[in-house]
Amino acid sequence: MFELMKIRRTRARPVRVFCLRTQEALISEHFRMDTESSNTGKQTFNVVGLPGDGIGPEVYESARRVLAAMQESHGVNIVLDEQLIGGAAIDATGSPLPQHTINACKQADAALLGAVGGPKWDNNTAEQRPELGLLKLRAEFNLFCNLRPIVTHPALHSFSPLKPDRLENVDLMIVRELTGGSYFGKKWRDDDQAEDVCRYTRKEIERVTRAAGRIAQQRDGRITLVDKANVLETSRLWRTVASTVIEDEFPGVAMENMYVDAAAMHLLTRPADFDVMLTENLFGDILSDEASMLCGSLGLLPSASLNEKLFGLYEPVHGSAPDIAGQGLANPYAMLLSVAMMLRHSLSLDQEADALERCIHDCWNEGILTKDLRRDGFSTLQITEAVCERLVR
């Protein structure tokens, strides 16, 4: 069960919203610290690195360099164990998620993913698709709670397609259920028809609603449940179960219901009105990508996928972008902000996460941006070096 520690964000540091803890995770945390080697006096963390496909290896390399700089500047001791996933894993092993990768994750504190997928594998069978590796990883470790913070930064307002006045005070958290729904339901297809089954259980809805409720308690106390209850039975179950959980367990939290098509519209017309947005897997996938435009680019959005023990998979929201892979054009900021989320939520390194976010925001304020935001922008490596330089100053 999630226990949230109140950490309010400021407009100068907009990404930090809250921190998740569980009693079991805290006990484990103290045990690791008590048994750490006396040679260093510092806790060592094990993180599985999953570079993946497309621009994944490029943004992962950016994260690796930044973590190395943090070891120099803050004494952060993180051991990266690189493993295969997605298309790269299919090419090397025949499986999108090799057992060796699963075993490595079982021994780790967190996992850091670049991206998966690409046209090279588009014609593969369903069992040989790169994206299946990511879905299997979520299922294997029960990563049911996906967190996607959407917070606008004044230095980036001009890059959003929305008018600047609509971007003021935008600070919402999308809580997406990640291990149920049509992504994990029964699938089949023949030459004439196909089916993807969307299935949810009461337990699946209850646990992610509780996570959203605890998050809302640390914010403005408002949840928007996004569904399609006028058409879908799964959405009707969501409304029944979620409303019961909030009414019975979170009396100080208000929840409103909103159809997904209306939510998609209001995200663009009045985004600052949202606080916590709770939704199912497919809707959350689409809405969070749409919401990235509020920030200026899909390359600026981090995410965390957590289980109840706080093992987390951290990844940028953007995809593998194979059209720009290998050209030094990838925006690494979403990956670096995902690293900050990892430092905070799975490794309990709040000060280090703050320091990394400050360096990123300093770069934004100085106009150090990639070419997806400005024509004369910087390369992936140049931005990585700029963040590292500010970390070690």
N, C-alpha and C positions, 0 to 999 in steps of 0.2 A: 504494500500500500504506500502510495506517495505521501511524503510529508514535505511541504514547501516552506522554505525559509524566505522571509520577506526581503527582497532586494529591489528597490524602486529605481527606475532609470531616470536619468536627467536628460534634458534636450541636448546637452553637450556630449553625452555618451548614450546614444539612443538604443543600442543593441541589447544592453543588459536589462533583462526584464525580471527574472527570478531564478532561483536555484532549486533543483529537486534533490531530495534526500530520502532514503529509507533507513529504518533502524538497522536492518541487516547490512546495508551498505556502509553505514557509519561504523558498525562493529568491525566489519572487514577492513575498513579504512585504518582504524586504530591498531588492529592486529598487524597489518602490513608495516605500519610505521614503527611499532615496537620491535618487530623482528628484522628491520632493515639493517644492512651491513654497517658496522661502526666505522668502516673505512671512509665513508663519504658523509655520513650524517644526514643524507638526503634520501627521500623515498624514490625508488625506481619504479616506473610504470611501464607496462608492456602494452604496446599498441600494434595491432595488425594493420599494415598498410596494403591497400587494394588499389593500385594505380588504374587498372581496368583498360578501357578502350578510348579511341578518339583523342580528345584533349585531356582525358583523365590522367595519363602519365605526366603531362605538363603541369597541371595544377597540383597534382600530388607532389611533384618535385618542388614546387613552390612551398608547399606545406613542410616538406622535409627540411628545406633550407631555413625556414623560419623557426622550426623547432630546434635546429642546431644553434641558431643565433640565440634562442631563449635559454639554451643550456649555458651558453657563454655569459649572457647578461643576467639571468635570474637563477641559475643553478638547477634548472628543470632537467631531470634525468629521465628521458623517455627513450625506450628501446623500441625501434621500429622493426617489425618482422614482415617483410613484403611477401604477399601471396597472390595467387591468381584468382580472377573472377571474370565472368562475362565472356566476350568473344575471345580474349587472349587465353582464357582457360580452356575454351572449346578447342582452339587451335593446338594447344599444348597437350591437353589430356583427354579431350573428347567430352568433357563435362563442363557446364557453365559454373558449377560450384564444386570443385574437387573436395574430397574428404579431408585432404591435408589442410585446406583452407579452413574448413569447419573446426578441425582439431586445434589449429592455431588460435582461432577466435575463442575457443573454450578456455584457453590459458591466458587470455588477454584481459586488460581492463577496458578496452574500447577498440573500435575499428574505424579507420579513416578511408573513405572511398572516393576515388576520382570520378569515374563515370563508366557506364556500360552501354554497349550497343553500337550499331553502325550498319550501313548498307551491305557490307560484305556478308553478313549473316541473315539478311532479310528473307532469303528463300529457304532457310533451315526449317526443319520440323519444329513443332512446338517444344519438344523436349531438348532441342538444340538451339534455342534462342538465348542470346546473352542476357536479356532481361530476366530470364528464369533464375539465373544465379542470384540476382538481387532479391527476388521474391522468396526463393528458398532460404536465403540468409535471414530475412525477416521472420519467416516461419520457424526456422530452426531455433532462433534465440528469442522468440516471442516478442518481437519488437513492435508492440501494438500501438504505442503512443508516438506519433510524429509531430514534432514542434517546428513551426515555421514562423519566426518573428518577422513582421512587416513594419519597419519603422523608417520613416523618411528622414533624410538628412538635408539641411538647408543648402549645403554645397552642391547637392545633386538635383535640386528641384528643376533646374533648367533642362535636364536630360529626360525628364518624364514627359510623355505625350499629354499629360493632364496639365491644366492651368495651375500655376503655383499656389493660388489661394485654396485650391482643393487638397493640397498636400500638407498644409499646416496641421501640426499636432496629430498626424497619423501614427498610431502606435497600436497595432493589433497583433494578437497571437492566434494563428490558425492551428487548431488541435485536430489532427486527422487520424481516424482509426486506420491502422495500417496492415492488419493481418486477416481481415475478413472481406466480405463483399465479393463483387464479380471478379476481382483480380485473383482470388483464391478458390472460386467456385468451380464446379464441374464445367468442362469445356468440350465441345465436339463440333465437327464440321464435315459435311460431305459436299458434293458438287452443287447441290441445290439449296442447302440451308445450313445454318450454324446456330449454336446456342452457347451463351455464357451465363451461368447461374449465379445470381446475387443472393447470398444467404448470410444472415446475421443471427446470432444467439443473444439471449438476454444478458448473459455473462459478459460477452464481448462489448455490448453497449454500456453496461454498468461500469466496467472498469475504466473505459476511456472517458466516460462522463464524469466519474469521480476525479480523474486527473484534471479535466477542464474546470471542474468546480473548485478545486484547490488553487489552480492558477488564477481563476477569477477572484477568489478571496484576497489575493495579494495585489490585485489591480483595482479596477473600478467596480467589480462585482456584477458584471453583465456578460451573459452568454447569448450568442445567436446560434440556434440550432438550424443548420441548413439541410433541407431534405426536398423530397418531391412527394409529399404525403397525399396529394390529390390524385396520384396515379399509382404509386408503388407501395406494396404491402410492407416491404422492409422499412420504408420511411415511416409508415404508421406505427410499426413496432418501435422504431427509434423514438418517436414522439412520446409514446406511452411510457417506455422505460426511462428515458432521460428526464422527463418531467417528474416522475416519481422519485428518482435519485436526488434531484435538485431540491424538490419540496421537502423531502424527509431528512436529508443530510446537510443541506446548505441553505438554511433559511434566510441568510443575508445576501444570497445571490439571486438575481433576477434573470430569467431565461425567456427569450422570445423565439418564435418559430418563423422561419422564412424559407420560401421556395427557392431552389437553387438558381432558377432563371432570374428571379428578383435580386438575389444576392450578387449574381454576376453583374447586374446593372448598377446596384447601389455601391459596389466596390469602386466603381469609377465615378459615380456622381456625388457620393457622400462617405468616402472611406474613413474619415475621422470619427464617424459615429459608432464604429465597431470597437469592441474591446476584446472579447474572446470569441472566436468563431469555431464551433464544434461541428464536425461533419464526418460522413463516411468516406471510404477509401477513394472511390472514383471522383466524387465531387471535390474532395480535398485536393486531389492531384491537379484538377483543372483550375480550381479557384486560386490555389497558391501560385501557379504559373501566371495567371492573370494579374494577381496582386503584385507580382514582381515589377510590373510596369510602373507602379506607384513609386518605386525606389529608383527607377531610371534604367534598369537593365536586369535581365535574368542572371547575369554574372555577378550580382551583388547579394544574392539571397542564400543564406545558409540554412541547414536543417539538422535536426537531431531526431533519431528514432531510438526510443528507450524501452527497456523492459522494467519489471518491478524491482530488479536488483541493480538497476542503473548501469548495466552494460549498455553501451550505446553505439550505434552506427552513425557516423557523422559524414555528411556529404553536401556538396553544393547542389542547389535545386536544378541548375542547368543540366542539359544532357551531354552527350559525348561530342556533339558538334563536329562530325568528321570532315565537314567542308573546310574547316580552318585548322585541323589538326596538323601539328608539326611546323606551323608557320610563325609561332611566337605571338599569336594574336589572342590567345585565350585570356579571359579576365580571371585572375586568381583570387580576387577579393572574396567571392562567395566561399571558396575553399578555406581561405584564411580565417574568415568569420566562423566557419564550421569548426576550425581548430580551436578558436576561442570558446565556442560552446562545449567542445570536448573537455577543454581544460577545466571549465566551470562545473559541468554537470556530472561527468564520470570520474574526473581526477581530483575534484575539490580544490583546484588551484585558482581561486577567485582573483587574487591580486595579479597573477600572471595573465589571466584572461583580460582583466581590465587594461593592463599595460599593452597587450597586443591590440585591443580595440582602439586604444588611444592613438597608437602609431598608425593604424589604418585610417582613422578619422583625420589625423594630421595630413596624411597623404591626400585625402579627398579635398581638404581645405586648400591645399597647395596646388590642386589641379593635376595631380599625378594619377592619370586615368588611362585605360586602354582604348583602343581604336573603336570599340563598339560604342563608346561615349563621346569621343572627340576624334576628328579626322587625323590630327597630328599627335595621337596618343602614344603611349609608351608600350613597350613589349612586355610580355609576361615576365621575362627575366628582369627587366629594368624595374618593374613594380616590386617584384620580390626583393631585389636588392635595396630599394628605397625603404621598404618596411624593415628589413634586417638592420639597415644603418640606423634607423631611429630606435630600434630595440637596444642596440649596444652602445648608444651615446652615453 
